């Protein structure tokens, strides 16, 4: 079987937090721990990482050496267009950015090795109004290809 997905998801969320300096929720609004020990919703801007369908290549899935291409959507959320563009720029740089031929940020996972990272879709900012007020979101989709180790 290919490398498990959950470690990839967690490592990608940690990479996004490191690259942006802002919280990243996995499938939900991120929460931050307050001094009181309580967990509160994060202030904007923040990102939400969602899993998308994956693709498999190589040997049959029952073979431990099959590669997996895991799809992810990162939604940057803020109060203004410039705020989400800034955050999306940092997400893009964190996930697919390079420095001197190397990835700008390491994406290390147990039980696998990342062999490719790709930006598949970059939708730009989209304003909307919710009960909490006006928000702007910016959607990007990435594919992370992993081979088992």
C-alpha positions in Angstrom: 0.0 0.0 0.0 1.1 3.6 -0.5 2.3 5.9 2.2 -0.5 6.8 4.6 -2.2 10.1 4.0 -2.6 11.5 7.5 1.1 12.1 8.1 1.3 13.9 4.8 -1.7 16.1 5.8 -0.2 16.9 9.2 3.2 17.7 7.8 1.7 19.9 5.1 -0.3 21.9 7.7 2.8 22.4 9.8 4.7 23.6 6.7 2.0 26.1 5.9 2.0 27.4 9.5 5.8 27.8 9.4 5.8 29.5 5.9 3.0 31.9 6.8 3.4 32.5 10.5 -0.4 32.0 10.7 -2.6 29.2 12.0 -3.7 26.4 9.7 -6.8 24.3 10.4 -7.1 20.8 9.0 -10.6 20.7 7.5 -11.9 23.3 9.9 -11.3 26.8 11.3 -8.0 26.7 13.2 -8.0 27.2 17.0 -5.4 28.7 19.2 -4.8 28.0 22.9 -5.3 31.0 25.2 -3.3 31.6 28.4 -6.3 30.3 30.3 -5.9 26.9 28.6 -9.1 27.4 26.6 -9.2 27.0 22.8 -10.5 29.9 20.8 -11.1 30.4 17.0 -8.0 31.9 15.4 -8.1 35.5 14.3 -7.8 36.3 10.6 -5.8 35.8 8.5 -5.6 32.0 8.7 -5.6 29.0 6.3 -7.7 25.9 6.1 -6.3 22.7 4.6 -8.7 20.3 3.0 -8.0 16.8 1.5 -9.0 16.2 -2.1 -9.1 12.9 -4.0 -5.8 11.2 -4.5 -4.3 9.3 -7.4 -2.1 6.3 -7.4 0.6 5.0 -9.8 3.1 2.3 -10.0 2.4 -1.3 -8.8 -1.0 -2.4 -7.6 -2.3 -0.8 -4.4 -1.6 -4.0 -2.4 2.1 -3.5 -3.2 3.9 -1.4 -0.6 5.8 0.4 -3.3 2.9 2.3 -5.0 3.3 6.1 -5.2 0.4 8.3 -4.1 -0.4 11.8 -5.4 -2.5 13.4 -2.6 -4.6 16.4 -3.5 -5.1 19.3 -1.2 -6.9 22.6 -1.2 -5.6 25.5 0.9 -8.1 28.3 1.6 -6.6 31.5 2.8 -9.1 33.6 4.8 -8.9 37.3 5.7 -10.8 40.5 6.0 -9.3 42.2 2.9 -8.1 41.2 -0.6 -4.6 42.3 0.0 -4.5 40.3 3.2 -5.4 37.0 1.5 -3.1 37.7 -1.4 -0.2 38.2 1.0 -1.2 34.9 2.8 -1.6 33.0 -0.5 1.8 34.2 -1.7 3.3 32.8 1.4 1.4 29.5 1.1 2.6 29.2 -2.5 6.2 29.9 -1.6 6.0 27.5 1.3 4.6 24.6 -0.7 6.3 24.9 -4.1 8.9 27.7 -3.7 12.5 26.9 -4.3 15.8 28.4 -3.2 19.0 27.6 -5.1 17.4 24.5 -6.7 16.0 23.1 -3.3 12.6 23.4 -1.8 12.2 26.5 0.3 10.6 24.5 3.1 11.2 20.8 4.0 8.2 18.5 3.9 9.3 15.4 5.7 6.9 12.6 6.5 7.4 9.3 8.3 7.0 6.1 6.1 7.5 8.1 2.9 9.5 10.5 0.8 7.9 13.5 -1.0 9.0 13.2 -4.7 7.0 16.1 -6.2 5.0 19.1 -5.2 2.7 20.9 -7.7 0.4 23.9 -7.7 -2.6 22.8 -9.7 -5.0 25.7 -9.3 -4.8 29.3 -8.1 -8.2 30.9 -8.0 -7.5 34.3 -6.5 -9.5 36.2 -3.9 -13.3 35.9 -3.6 -15.2 38.2 -1.3 -18.3 37.1 0.6 -20.4 38.2 3.5 -21.2 36.0 6.5 -22.9 36.5 9.8 -19.5 37.4 11.2 -19.1 40.2 8.5 -17.2 40.5 5.3 -14.5 37.9 4.6 -12.3 37.2 1.6 -11.0 33.8 0.7 -8.3 32.7 -1.7 -8.3 29.1 -3.0 -5.2 27.1 -4.1 -4.9 23.4 -4.9 -1.8 21.4 -4.6 -0.7 17.9 -5.4 1.9 16.2 -3.1 3.4 13.0 -4.6 4.8 10.5 -2.1 6.6 7.3 -2.5 6.9 4.8 0.4 10.3 4.3 2.1 
